[in-house]
Amino acid sequence: MSPGSVPGGSHYLTGAAGGPCLWPTKCKLWASTIQMDPPQKSRAEIIDSFSDISVSVEGRFEERLMNVRDVLAVGPGAVIPLHRAAGETLGVYVGNVLLAFAEVIVIEDHLALRITEFERLDA
């Protein structure tokens, strides 16, 4: 027996899960909404709809694996050596996704990032 039919050949509305519809008003609404074509939006309209969402932006120098003994020994004035050379670019992450590379600069006693290259995002 095919979905939407009952013995004897008559048809009934199916619900969202494909079973019989127990509430005909909701089933009619559901059936009419699945037949509608979604409105076409341009790429700019889609991107613009997300423009007010806040995201976390991180500049990551390097991750370093340390044992607990060394972490407990860290205090004011401690130096944690990194393998990265001075002046080398660092990764800029948005939502844990690498977006770009940047260099660290100083602007009026504040650190800032100057984007040097964008990472290619495959669509």
C-alpha positions in Angstrom: 0.0 0.0 0.0 1.4 3.4 -0.9 1.6 6.3 1.6 -1.5 8.4 1.5 -3.8 5.6 0.5 -6.2 3.3 2.4 -7.6 0.0 1.4 -10.3 0.5 -1.3 -8.3 3.2 -3.1 -9.3 6.4 -1.2 -6.6 8.8 -0.2 -6.0 10.7 3.1 -3.6 13.5 4.0 -0.2 12.4 5.4 1.5 14.0 8.3 5.1 15.3 8.4 6.5 11.9 9.3 4.5 10.2 6.4 1.9 8.6 8.6 -1.8 9.4 8.7 -2.8 13.0 9.6 -4.7 13.2 12.8 -5.3 17.0 12.6 -6.6 17.8 9.1 -6.1 21.6 9.5 -2.4 21.2 10.3 -2.0 18.7 7.5 -3.5 21.0 4.9 -1.2 23.7 6.1 1.8 21.4 6.0 0.9 20.1 2.6 0.5 23.6 1.1 3.8 24.8 2.5 5.9 22.0 1.0 4.6 22.7 -2.4 5.6 26.4 -2.4 8.9 27.4 -4.0 11.3 29.2 -1.6 11.9 32.8 -2.5 15.2 33.3 -4.3 17.7 35.5 -2.5 20.9 36.9 -3.9 24.2 36.0 -2.2 24.5 39.6 -0.9 21.0 39.4 0.7 21.9 36.1 2.4 25.2 37.5 3.7 23.5 40.7 4.9 21.0 38.7 6.9 23.9 37.4 9.1 25.8 40.8 9.4 24.6 41.6 12.9 25.6 38.3 14.5 28.6 38.5 16.9 31.4 36.0 16.5 34.6 35.3 18.4 37.7 36.4 16.5 41.0 35.0 17.8 44.6 35.7 16.9 46.6 32.5 17.8 50.3 32.7 18.1 51.0 29.0 18.8 49.7 26.2 21.0 52.3 24.7 23.3 52.0 21.3 25.1 53.2 21.6 28.7 53.1 19.2 31.6 51.2 20.1 34.7 54.5 20.6 36.7 55.5 23.4 34.3 52.1 25.0 34.2 52.1 25.2 38.0 55.5 26.8 38.0 54.3 29.7 35.8 54.1 33.0 37.6 54.7 36.7 37.1 57.8 37.2 35.0 57.8 33.6 33.7 58.8 33.1 30.1 57.2 30.4 28.0 59.3 29.9 24.9 57.6 29.4 21.6 58.9 27.9 18.3 57.6 30.8 16.3 60.1 33.5 15.1 59.6 37.1 16.0 57.7 39.0 13.3 56.1 35.8 11.9 52.5 35.9 11.0 49.8 34.3 13.1 46.5 32.6 12.3 43.2 34.6 12.7 40.3 32.3 13.6 36.6 33.1 13.4 34.4 30.5 15.2 37.4 28.1 15.3 37.9 28.3 11.5 41.1 29.7 10.1 40.1 32.9 8.2 43.3 34.8 7.6 46.9 35.4 8.6 48.1 38.6 10.3 51.1 40.3 11.8 51.1 41.9 15.3 51.4 45.7 15.3 51.4 48.3 18.0 49.0 51.3 17.8 49.3 53.8 20.7 50.5 51.2 23.3 47.9 48.7 22.2 48.4 45.5 20.2 46.5 45.0 17.0 46.4 42.6 14.0 47.1 43.7 10.5 45.7 41.1 8.0 48.3 40.1 5.5 46.6 37.2 3.7 43.2 35.5 3.6 42.9 31.8 3.8 41.1 30.4 0.8 37.7 28.9 1.9 36.5 26.2 -0.5 32.7 26.5 -0.9 
